[in-house]
């Protein structure tokens, strides 16, 4: 981030926001091995005061940071992401490598990318544009900061980020004399978000059945429960799409399959909505932009559920299924498997990359 000006940010949907002043170099580090990076158990669901995109990013940051740096580290990471990007994964025309990855807005400060507005010295564009990986990059630097636990959260954030808020008033920091003043302003908000996520057990999507566990219908019906029916208020288009997808139960997964005898995950969802007269993208990254964003609490039959899968990430999902109601998802899982119905909870056990309402 620039030491002379604030980041100009155009958020998704055309709303302009002001990013914090931020990264120029990684803070001086001390030697020693860092804690490992286990898979994060990311919950999903709304967070008061945040948009669905911001809420999911906040939950990802907390999950990734807390397991390595505790509650204090998660708070500092949230503070920084709020100040730097308003909790959005930002691309930047000054670093075209970031445009290859899904974004939630555009920033224009130097060549900074992602939630933490990290410059190339932090890591690859793929990592900086991924909510989980960029959080780990930030936590790596935080953990190398000697005695960070004894600092105020905003001071520790400043020591890692090295923003223009050095404690010396200047035009670049609006005359602030507070070290990390831009981060101090976000501390109360970040604390409230962290407290909500920490106690929001109702929206945990982790730790459920394995992803390939069939729904209660069992193997004979490929997971579809007996007597399954759609809610009366389901739109005609969604009814058609769901009916098409369920008619493919038991057909094999084939990479690139687009029917009629075999499907891959996005081929199944594309053909289902095509049958309903609504064209959507062919691959997961395109379908992530189709329709409108929705939330786990307002999912309707026919909505698309994007997850990392075996080859993607939370920021760049590799798998998609279709929500059919009653807490169930129909999907074409993987090579060697068939189209089947699984529980929503098990399907999103890796975390949710996106939820899209088509019609």
C-alpha positions in Angstrom: 0.0 0.0 0.0 1.1 3.6 -0.6 2.7 5.7 2.1 1.4 8.8 0.4 -2.2 8.2 -0.3 -5.1 6.0 0.7 -6.3 3.2 -1.5 -9.1 4.1 -3.8 -11.4 1.1 -3.8 -14.4 0.3 -6.0 -16.3 -2.4 -4.2 -18.6 -5.0 -5.8 -21.8 -3.4 -7.0 -20.2 -0.1 -7.7 -20.1 1.1 -4.2 -17.0 3.2 -3.5 -15.2 2.6 -0.1 -12.0 3.9 1.3 -9.4 1.3 2.1 -6.9 1.8 4.9 -3.3 2.7 4.3 -1.3 -0.5 4.3 1.4 -2.9 3.2 4.7 -1.7 1.9 6.9 -4.4 3.4 6.5 -7.3 5.7 7.6 -6.5 9.2 11.0 -7.5 10.5 10.9 -11.1 11.6 12.5 -13.3 14.1 13.8 -16.8 13.2 12.0 -20.0 14.2 9.5 -22.4 12.8 5.9 -21.3 12.5 2.9 -23.3 13.6 1.5 -25.6 10.9 -1.4 -24.6 8.7 -4.2 -27.2 9.3 -7.3 -27.1 7.3 -9.6 -24.4 8.6 -13.1 -25.3 9.7 -15.0 -22.4 8.2 -18.6 -21.7 9.3 -21.1 -19.8 7.2 -24.1 -17.6 7.8 -24.9 -13.9 8.3 -23.1 -11.6 10.6 -24.8 -8.4 11.9 -23.6 -5.3 10.1 -21.8 -7.2 7.3 -22.9 -8.1 3.8 -23.0 -11.8 2.9 -19.6 -11.5 1.2 -18.1 -9.7 4.1 -19.5 -12.2 6.6 -18.1 -15.2 4.8 -14.7 -13.5 4.5 -14.8 -12.6 8.2 -15.6 -16.2 9.1 -12.8 -17.5 6.9 -10.3 -15.1 8.6 -11.3 -16.1 12.1 -11.1 -19.8 11.3 -7.7 -19.6 9.7 -6.1 -17.1 12.1 -7.5 -18.4 15.4 -6.2 -21.9 15.1 -2.6 -20.6 14.7 -2.6 -17.3 16.6 -5.5 -17.7 19.0 -8.3 -15.2 19.6 -5.9 -12.3 19.8 -4.4 -13.1 16.4 -7.8 -13.5 14.8 -8.8 -10.0 16.2 -5.8 -8.4 14.7 -6.3 -10.1 11.3 -10.0 -8.9 11.3 -8.9 -5.3 12.2 -6.5 -5.2 9.3 -8.9 -6.7 6.7 -11.6 -4.2 7.7 -9.2 -1.3 7.4 -7.5 -2.4 4.2 -10.3 -3.8 2.0 -13.5 -3.5 4.0 -13.5 -7.3 4.1 -13.5 -7.8 0.3 -11.1 -9.7 -1.9 -9.9 -6.9 -4.2 -8.2 -7.2 -7.6 -6.0 -4.4 -9.0 -5.4 -3.4 -12.6 -1.8 -2.6 -11.6 -1.2 -6.3 -11.0 -3.0 -8.1 -13.9 -2.1 -11.5 -12.4 -4.8 -11.0 -9.9 -7.5 -10.8 -12.5 -7.3 -14.6 -13.1 -9.0 -15.1 -9.7 -12.5 -14.3 -8.4 -12.7 -10.8 -6.8 -15.3 -8.8 -4.9 -14.2 -5.4 -5.9 -11.3 -3.4 -7.4 -8.5 -1.6 -5.6 -6.1 0.9 -7.2 -3.3 1.3 -4.7 0.1 0.3 -6.2 0.0 -3.5 -6.9 -1.8 -4.6 -3.7 -4.3 -7.5 -3.8 -6.8 -9.3 -1.7 -8.3 -8.9 1.8 -5.1 -7.6 3.3 -4.0 -5.5 0.3 -0.7 -7.5 0.1 1.9 -6.5 -2.5 3.9 -9.1 -4.5 6.5 -9.5 -1.8 4.0 -11.3 0.4 3.3 -14.1 -2.1 1.8 -15.1 -5.4 -1.4 -13.5 -6.7 -3.2 -16.8 -6.2 -2.4 -16.7 -2.5 -3.1 -13.0 -2.0 -6.5 -13.4 -3.8 -7.5 -16.4 -1.6 -9.1 -15.5 1.7 -7.6 -18.4 3.6 -4.1 -18.2 2.1 -3.8 -14.5 2.5 -4.9 -14.8 6.1 -2.1 -17.3 6.6 0.4 -15.0 5.0 -0.7 -12.3 7.4 -0.5 -14.7 10.4 3.0 -15.8 9.3 4.2 -12.2 9.6 2.4 -11.6 12.9 3.8 -14.7 14.5 7.3 -13.6 13.6 6.8 -10.3 15.3 8.5 -10.5 18.7 6.2 -10.0 21.7 3.1 -9.1 19.5 0.9 -10.5 22.2 1.9 -7.8 24.6 1.1 -5.0 22.1 -2.3 -3.3 21.6 -4.0 -4.9 18.6 -3.7 -1.8 16.4 0.0 -1.4 17.3 0.7 -5.0 16.4 -1.3 -4.5 13.1 0.9 -1.5 12.3 4.1 -3.3 13.0 3.1 -6.0 10.5 1.5 -3.8 7.9 3.8 -0.7 8.1 1.1 1.7 7.0 1.4 5.5 6.9 0.0 5.7 10.4 3.5 5.8 12.0 2.5 8.1 14.9 4.1 11.1 13.1 1.3 13.4 11.7 1.4 13.9 8.0 -0.8 14.5 5.1 -0.7 10.8 4.3 -2.4 9.9 7.6 -4.6 12.8 8.0 -2.5 14.3 10.7 -2.9 11.3 13.0 -0.4 11.0 15.9 -1.6 7.5 16.8 0.6 4.5 15.8 -1.8 2.3 13.8 -4.6 4.8 14.1 -6.3 3.5 11.0 -6.4 0.1 12.7 -7.5 1.5 16.1 -10.6 2.8 14.4 -11.6 -0.7 13.4 -11.0 -2.4 16.7 -14.5 -2.1 18.2 -16.1 -3.3 15.0 -13.7 -6.2 14.7 -14.2 -7.2 18.3 -18.0 -7.3 17.8 -17.7 -9.4 14.6 -15.3 -11.8 16.3 -17.5 -12.2 19.4 -20.5 -13.0 17.2 -18.7 -15.6 15.1 -17.2 -17.2 18.2 -20.6 -17.8 19.7 -22.6 -18.4 16.6 -22.8 -22.2 16.9 -26.2 -22.3 15.0 -24.4 -21.6 11.7 -21.5 -24.0 12.0 -21.3 -26.0 8.8 -18.1 -27.9 9.8 -17.5 -31.2 11.5 -20.6 -32.9 9.9 -20.8 -36.1 7.9 -18.0 -36.7 5.4 -18.6 -35.0 2.0 -19.6 -38.3 0.3 -22.1 -39.4 2.9 -25.5 -40.0 1.3 -28.6 -38.3 2.5 -31.2 -40.3 4.4 -32.6 -42.0 1.3 -29.6 -44.3 1.1 -27.9 -46.0 -1.8 -31.0 -47.4 -3.4 -32.3 -44.0 -4.2 -28.9 -42.3 -4.4 -29.7 -40.3 -1.3 -33.1 -38.9 -2.2 -35.5 -39.5 0.7 -38.8 -41.3 0.1 -41.7 -38.9 -0.6 -39.4 -36.0 -1.3 -41.2 -32.9 -2.6 -40.5 -29.2 -3.2 -42.0 -26.4 -1.2 -45.2 -24.9 -2.7 -43.6 -21.5 -3.2 -40.8 -22.9 -5.4 -40.7 -21.0 -8.7 -41.7 -22.9 -11.9 -38.2 -22.4 -13.3 -36.6 -23.8 -10.1 -39.0 -26.8 -10.1 -37.9 -27.6 -13.7 -34.2 -27.3 -12.9 -34.4 -29.4 -9.7 -36.6 -32.0 -11.5 -34.0 -32.3 -14.3 -31.1 -32.7 -11.8 -32.9 -35.4 -9.9 -33.7 -37.2 -13.1 -30.0 -37.7 -13.5 -29.5 -39.6 -10.2 -27.2 -42.6 -10.7 -25.6 -41.3 -13.9 -21.7 -41.4 -13.8 -19.5 -38.4 -13.2 -17.2 -37.7 -16.2 -15.0 -34.7 -16.3 -16.3 -32.4 -19.0 -19.6 -34.3 -19.1 -22.5 -32.3 -20.3 -25.1 -35.1 -20.6 -27.2 -36.8 -21.5 -25.4 -40.0 -20.2 -22.8 -38.4 -17.8 -22.1 -35.1 -16.1 -19.5 -33.2 -14.2 -20.6 -30.9 -11.4 -21.1 -27.7 -13.4 -22.3 -29.6 -16.4 -25.2 -30.9 -14.3 -26.2 -27.5 -12.9 -25.9 -25.8 -16.3 -28.0 -28.3 -18.1 -30.6 -28.2 -15.3 -31.1 -24.5 -15.6 -30.9 -24.7 -19.4 -33.9 -27.1 -19.2 -35.7 -24.3 -17.2 -34.9 -21.8 -20.0 -32.2 -19.9 -18.1 -28.7 -20.0 -19.4 -25.8 -20.0 -16.9 -22.0 -20.4 -17.3 -20.4 -23.7 -18.1 -17.7 -23.8 -15.4 -17.8 -23.2 -11.6 -16.0 -19.9 -11.9 -18.6 -18.6 -14.3 -21.5 -19.9 -12.3 -20.1 -18.1 -9.2 -21.1 -14.9 -11.0 -24.5 -16.0 -12.3 -27.8 -15.0 -10.6 -27.6 -13.1 -7.3 -25.9 -13.7 -4.0 -27.9 -15.4 -1.3 -27.3 -16.7 2.2 -27.5 -20.1 3.9 -30.6 -18.9 5.8 -32.5 -18.0 2.6 -31.4 -20.9 0.3 -34.2 -21.9 -2.0 -34.5 -25.0 -4.3 -32.4 -24.5 -7.4 -29.8 -22.3 -5.7 -26.2 -23.1 -6.5 -23.7 -24.0 -3.7 -20.0 -23.5 -4.5 -17.3 -25.1 -2.4 -13.6 -25.5 -2.7 -13.8 -29.2 -3.6 -10.6 -31.3 -4.1 -8.8 -28.8 -6.3 -10.1 -25.3 -5.4 -10.1 -22.9 -2.6 -12.7 -20.8 -0.8 -11.8 -17.8 -3.1 -11.6 -20.0 -6.2 -14.1 -22.8 -5.8 -13.7 -26.1 -7.7 -17.1 -27.7 -7.1 -20.8 -26.9 -7.3 -24.0 -28.5 -6.3 -27.7 -27.6 -6.4 -29.7 -27.0 -3.3 -33.0 -28.9 -3.5 -34.6 -28.0 -0.2 -35.0 -29.9 3.1 -31.3 -29.4 3.8 -30.2 -31.5 0.7 -27.9 -30.9 -2.3 -27.8 -32.9 -5.5 -24.4 -33.0 -7.2 -22.1 -34.9 -9.5 -19.2 -35.6 -7.0 -16.1 -37.0 -8.6 -14.6 -39.5 -11.0 -15.8 -43.0 -10.1 -19.0 -41.7 -8.5 -22.5 -41.0 -9.7 -25.0 -38.1 -9.4 -26.3 -38.3 -5.9 -28.1 -36.4 -3.1 -26.1 -35.5 0.1 -26.9 -33.3 3.1 -26.1 -29.6 2.8 -24.2 -29.7 6.0 -21.8 -32.4 4.8 -21.5 -30.8 1.3 -20.2 -27.5 2.8 -18.0 -29.1 5.5 -15.0 -27.4 3.8 -16.7 -24.0 3.9 -18.8 -22.1 1.4 -17.3 -20.2 -1.5 -20.5 -18.9 -2.8 -24.3 -19.2 -2.8 -26.2 -18.1 -5.9 -29.9 -17.7 -6.5 -30.7 -18.1 -10.2 -34.5 -17.8 -10.3 
